[in-house]
Amino acid sequence: MDHTTHTEHAMHVVEAAEPRVPTIGDHILYVLPDGQSKGQNRPAAVVRTWGTTLSAPINLQVFIDGYNDVPYDSIAAVTGQLWKTSVQYSSEPKPGTWHWPAQKA
């Protein structure tokens, strides 16, 4: 007598929704464009939006890691913030762009 057990796993496919358009006060991630931390993500707050679509640029206050991210003679190293204007969205993190943080499961 054959007692083979078959287990079927249901596959649940979730399509990624289009990212939402940011609004003032949202926290996003900015990809540093240069320096020794080039390509690394830093948290940022949206301070201005230039449109109502995802392709519209936004202005940010970027929270940096002081002297680890910018030169010693930079005021940003002291304040811990960079002001970045007209930053574009990218679904794949690229230097000088912003993206949403990964959603926690």
Protein Blocks (a to p, Z undefined) as FASTA:
>chain_A
ZZbdcdddddddddddddddddehiacddddfedjkgoiacddddfbdcbjbfklccddd
dddehjllmcfklmklmnopacdehiacdfbdcehiacdddddZZ
